[in-house]
Amino acid sequence: MKTLAKIRLLALAMCTLAACSDYQPNPTAPDPNPDPAPTTVDIAFCNGAQPRWVAFQDGDGQWARADPVLAGQLATFRHTFTSSRGAIATAREFADGLTTLSIQYATPAELTIAGDQRLDLCGVIADNTLLGTVAGIDTDEVAVVSSGRSTREATTVAEGSAFTLRQVGGPQELIATRLTRVDNDVFLTGIILRRGPELPDGATIPVLDFGSAEVIHPTSRVVTLAGSGVNGAVSFNGLRTAHSDNVIIHGSPSVTPSARQYFAVPDDRLAPGDVQFITATTNATNVNNIARSTTSYFRVPTARTLTFPELPHAPEISFASTAPTVRPRAHFDAQAAYDRVTGISYQQLQSTVVSVSMTPAYAAANAGGYDLVMPDLSGVAGFDSRWALHPGTTLLWTSSRIGGTLGLAPNVAPVDGDTRTIGTDAGFMTP
């Protein structure tokens, strides 16, 4: 089970970020919206971080490779659709040998979620190293310092209270939290939130002193978990700012009480655009391999209730073909709790991940509904068979069903009141 839980994270991440999907519909089935007005769609990626290969499908037509148009920091792939349904396939290769192939089926207007223009990928974030020290922490406390989108470090009195933040740059929101252990619990007892300009490489950050007037005293409220699977659920909460993504400021370990304490930044210390969040996740071992999470975004800390979505129904998985490459087929039924995207990822060894997903609008326009079939891309110009799945080797499959109001693009910015629910399942099979 540990191996399954560890590996499934990569497959789930690929499916969620790419919102990948695919369907190989019956070519004789009528289009429910025949002859719509042509729609031209631009899908942009940060130049230098764009996929190795991209192809589009218009309705039930042939797949066609697309080449990027480079302009400034963006690489844009353009396609004009004449059908109410469309698809994009993207392939990536990484330095460690990992390859990912993602297929996303959606309406033409929805396909823009396949793009990725996050600032850290567009080269806006500099590769700077910052040094600093923390004061005002005791032997039973730890300070956690975060900056930018990808750097975080903890320090204690025993370690000299020094820290190093790497791969940061640009305007900064630097967030430091002090965590105090009382008996077997950990409480958030102080927050330092600094907003400032970019610091040069090697700069020393002024001392973060938790005994100073700079410290923000966190607001404490109660979050209640509702729905099945509450026992054993973990929860955590954090803050998103203009220059920091998903900074965790406090978490609750796996415990049985449905009502638990959470700590947040007082709303009068937030800047416009800042948003806080609480996420609760059930333990995947509670119901076979099923795990569910629910997230609420907010600005004002109040007593809140997070309700877990219903259990995701297991997909029916088969194989459309196994030669020359393996083309899995997964059929899902519609579930109201998961009304954003349905997807499934397959991982072979540590080197190959293939993801397929579909939006509800696309499924509604299909006679087969959520029938996610890996297409045959072997005849498309530039396609490399190394990106596909091959017979004789076990597959780890991870299904992902997503609902809520939060958009699906990788660079989507949540706002006050947004929600997201996710239900996953996983298993092994050998073609």
N, C-alpha and C positions, 0 to 999 in steps of 0.2 A: 504493500500500500504506500510506503514511503517513496518508492521509485515512481509509482504512478502519480502521486501528488506532486513530486518534483518536476517530472517531465511535462505534465499537463499544463504548467504555467506558460511555457513557451508557445505551445499550440494555441492556448486560449488567447494569449496576447496577440498572436498573429491574426487570429480570426476577428478579435474585437477591434483592433486598430484598423485593419483593412476593410472591415465589414464585408469580407469576401463572400461571394456566393456564385453558384453556377447552376444552370438548369439546361438540359438538352431536351427541349420539348419536342412533341410530335409535330413534324413539319407540315402535316395535313390539318392540324387544328386551326380553326379560324382565329384571327386576331380580334379580341373583343372591341378594340378601338381602331378599326382599319383606316388607313390613309390619313393619319393626323398631319398637321403642318410640320414640315421639317424642323428639327431642333438641333442647333449646334452647341456642343458642350465642350468647354475647356477644363481640363483637369491638370492642375499645376502642382509641381513638386519643387522643393528647393534644389537649385542647380548644384550638381555634385552629389546629391543624395537621392536622385531620381532612380526608378527601377531600371534594371539592366535591359528589360524587354517589356513592351506593352502591346496589347492587341485589343480590338473592339469587336463586338458583335451587335448588329442591328436586327432586332426581332429574332427570327429564326434563320437569318442569313449566315453566310460564311464569315468566319473570323478573319480579320485583317490587321496586319501589323501596323503600328503607328510610330512615327519618328517625332522627337521633341522639337519644339521651337524654343531656342535659348534666348532669353532677354534678361539682362541684369542677373539677379539672384534666382530666377525662376526658370524651370524647364516645363513647358506646357505641351500637353498632348491634346489634340483637337479631333473631334469626330462629329459628323452630322448624321442624325438619326431620322429615319422616316417612319419608324414604328413607335408604338407607345411603350415598348420594352427594349432595354439595352443591357449590355454587359461589358465589363472590362476585365482583362487578365493582366496581371503584373508579375514579373519574376525578378528576384534579387539574388545576388551572390555576395557572400561575406568572406572576410579574410580567413576565418577559421574553417572554411569549407562548407559552412551551412548554406543551403539554398532554400528559398521560400517561393512558392507559387500560389498566388491568391486570385480567385475568381469571384467577382461580385456581380450579382444580378439585381437590377433596380430599374425604375423609370429613368429616362435620360436626365431629368432634372436632379434626381437623387444621386447620380453617379459622381457628382463633384465631391462627395464625402471620401472618395478613394484618394484624393490628393492629400498632400502633407506639406504645410508651409510653416511648421513650428520654427520659432526663432533660433532654437539651438541647432537645428539642421541647416538653416540658411546662413550660418557662419556669423551671425550677429554676436553670439556669445564668445568672448575671448577666452583663451586658454591661460588664464592668470592663476597664480598661487598667492593666497593671502595668509598671513600669520596673525595669531592673536592669543590672548590669555583671558581667563575668566576669574573673577573674584567674587567673594560672597557666597561660596558653596561650602558645605560642611562634609564631614566624613561619611555621612549617610545620604549624601546627595550626589547627583550627576547633572552636568550641564550638557545640553545638546544644541549645537550651533548649525544653522542651515543658511545657505545662500544660493541664489540662482535656481536652476532647475534640476541640478543633478549632484549637488555636493552637500554632505552632511557628516558631522563628526561629533562624537561624545567625548567629554573629558571629566576627570575627577580630581579631587585634592591629591590623591596618591600619585596621579600622573603629572603633578605640577600645574594643573589647570591650563596647560598650553594646548593649542589646537592648530591645525593646518587645513585650509579649505583650498581645494584644487579645481581646476577647470571652471573658473568663474570669470565674469567680466561684464561690462555694460553697466547700466544703472542698477542699483542693488536694493533689494529688500533683504536685510539680514535679520534672521529670527533666531533668538536664543531662548531656550526654556530651561528652567530649573525643576528637576524632579526629585522629590523627597520621599524616602521610604519610611513608612510607619507600620510596624509589625510586618505583615505580609502584603501590604498594599503600597502602591506608589501614587503620590499625589503631585499634581502640577502646582507649584507654589510661586512661580514668577515667570514673567515673559519680558524680554527686551526685543523691541521691534524698531529697527533703524531703516530709514529710507534715505539713500544717498546716491551720489554720482559714482561712476566707475572709478575703482581704485587701480593704480598701476601694479604690474606684476611684481611680487615680492614685498608689497606694502604691508605694514603692520596695522591692524585694526585697533583703534583705541579700546582700552580695557572694557570688557563687558562686566560691569560690577552689579551683582544682584543685591548689594547693600545700598545702592544709590537710589536717588529719586527717579531715575530713568525707568525703573522696573514697573511693569504693568501688573496689577494684581488680577489674576484670572477670575472670571465669573464662573460659578459652579451652578449647574442645573441637573435635572434628572432626565434621562432618556429611557423610555419603556419600549422593550422589544415585544412585538405581537406576532401572532401567527404560529404555525407549527415549526418545530425545530429550534425554539428559543434556548432550551437547555444546551449548554456547551457552546453557544455562539460567542464570538469575539467582536468587540467594537472598538473603533478608534475615531478620532476627530482631528481636524486640521484646518489649515488656512491656505487659500489661493490668493495671490496678489498679481499685479501686472508683470512682475519679473520672477515669480516663484510659483511652481506648480505643486500642489498637493503636499505641502509641508505638514507633517504629522506633529501635532503638539501634545497629544495624550492618547493612551490606549488602555483598554480593559482586557485582561487575559480571559481565557475561556472559563466562564463561571456560569452558575445556574440561575441566579436571580434575573428575572425579566426586567426589573427596574434597576438602573445603575447610574452612578454619578459621571458627568462629563464636565470638562473644563473648556472655556472658550475665551476669546479676546472680547472685552467689552465693546459694544458696537460703536461707542463714541471715540474709540481709538482706531477705527477702520478708515481707510481712504476710499474714495469713490471707486467702484469696480472690485474692491476686495469682497470675497465671499468665503464663508466658513462651511464646513461639511461634517456630517457624521455618517460613517459606514458601519454596518453590522454584517457579519458573515457567519453562516452556519458551518459546522464542522462537516467535512466531506464524508466522514465515516458514519455519520448518523443514519443516512439512508443510502445504502450501497455506496456508489461513488458520486452521488448528487451533492452539490453545494449551491447555496443561494446567497446573494448579497442584496442589500438595499441601502441606498444612499440618499440623503436629504441635504440640499444646499440652502444656506440661510445667512442672514447678517446679524439679526438680533438673537442672542442666546435666550431660549425659553425652554420650559418643560416640553419635551417632544416625544412623539411615538413613531417608531419605525416598524412597519409591518412587512414581514417576509412574504414574497410572492408564493403562489402555489408551486408545488413540485413540477419541474419541467418533465413532460412526457418523454419517454425513451424513443429515440428515432428507430425506424426500421432500416437497417443497413444491409445492403447487398452489393453486388458488383455488376456494373454494366458491361465490363469486359476485363480480362486479366492479361491480355497480350495485344500488342507488344509491351504496353504499360498497363498498370492497374488503374481502373476508373471506378472508384466507389460511387455508390448511390445511397443517399439517405433521405428518407421520407419523414416529414414531421406533420403533425396536425396543428391547427391554429389554436393558440391560447391567448386569451385577452390580456393576461398579465405581461406578455412579451410581445409588444406591439411595435417594436422598432426594427429589429433585424433578427434573423435566425441563421445560424451558421454552424459549420462543423470543420474541424481541422484534423488532419492525419499526419502523424509523425513516424518516420521510418529511421531507425537507429538514431544517431545524433546529428545527422547531416541533411535530412530532407523533410520539409514541412509543406504540405499542400492544404489550402483552405478554400472552402466554398461556402457562400452565404447568399441570402436573398431577403429583400425587403417585403413587407406585407403587400405593398402596392403591386409589386411584380407578381407575387404569388396569387393575388386576386385576379390578375389578368391571364393566369395560366389554367388550363384545364386540369393540370396535375397538381395545382396548389404548391405547397412547399416540397417540391421534389428536386432535391439538390444532387445533380449528377456532374461528376467531373467530366468536362468535355474532352473530345479528342482534338488536341492541338498539334499533333505531329506534323500536319501538312501546312502549318502556318509558317511563313518566312521567318527565319531566325530562331525558331523554337529549339531548345536544347533538351533532349530526352533525359538528361541528368536531373532536370527540375521535376520530373514526374515520379510517380510511385512504381515500384517494380515487384513482380511476383516472388513468392518464396520467403519474404521477410515480414515479421510481425509488424502490424500497425498499431500505434496508440491513437485512438480517436477521442476527441474532446468536443462535445457539442456545446454551443453557447447560444442562449436565447436572451435577448435584451429588450427591456421595456422602459417606460418612463418618458419624461419630457425633454431630457437633455439630448442635444444633437449628437451625431455620430462621428463627425469629422475629428481627426486627431487634434486639431488646434481649436476645438470648440471651447468657448468661455462660458461656464455656467453662471447663472444669475440667481438671485434670491427666489426661492420657491421651486427651483428645478429638482427633479428626482431621477434616479436611475435604478432599475432592478435588473439583476442578472441571475440566470439559472443555468448551471452546467452539469453535464454528466460525462462519464468517461469509461473506457474499456479497451480491451485488446482484441484483435482479430488477425488472422493470417490468410491472405489471398492465395 
